[in-house]
Amino acid sequence: HHPLDAHYALGKTVMEIIMGSAKRFGIIASAELTHDKEDKAFDDRIIAVLQSDEKAKDLLTISDGDQKKSNACGLRPLAILMGVLNDLPWQYNQLSYEYAYNRGLLVAEFVLKN
C-alpha cells in the first residue's frame, strides 16, 4: 500500500457520511506544498493532478521519496480531499500560488459540477 492510501480512504468515508446527511457541507483542506525553492516542479506536479477530476488518484502515485525530498507535508490533507471528491466531477479554480516563507502556497477551490 502507498502511504497516502489510508488518507484517501478516510476522505471517501467522510464523503459517505456527508452523502447520508440532508445538510449542506463545505470542505476545507489546508496543505503546504514544497519547502524546497529548487523543487517547484514538485508543486507543478501536484497542481496538475488537482486540476483534473480524472487525475485525482494520481496523487496516490507520488512516491514517499519524492514527498520527503520536497519536504511537502501537505499531501496527506490533499489525499483526504481527493478521497472526499472521489468519483465526483469538479471544476478546479486556482486562486493563487506563490513560494513564500519557504513554502509553496496554493489557494484553490473545487466546485462540484452539476
LINQUI-V505797 format. One record per helix or strand. SS is the DSSP state (alpha for helix, beta for strand). FROM is the first residue (numbers start at 1). TO is the last residue. Records with the same first field share a line. If there is no record, write none. Layout:
# LINQUI-V505797
SS: FROM-TO / FROM-TO
This chain:
# LINQUI-V505797
alpha: 5-19 / 37-50 / 56-61 / 64-70 / 75-84
beta: 90-100 / 103-112
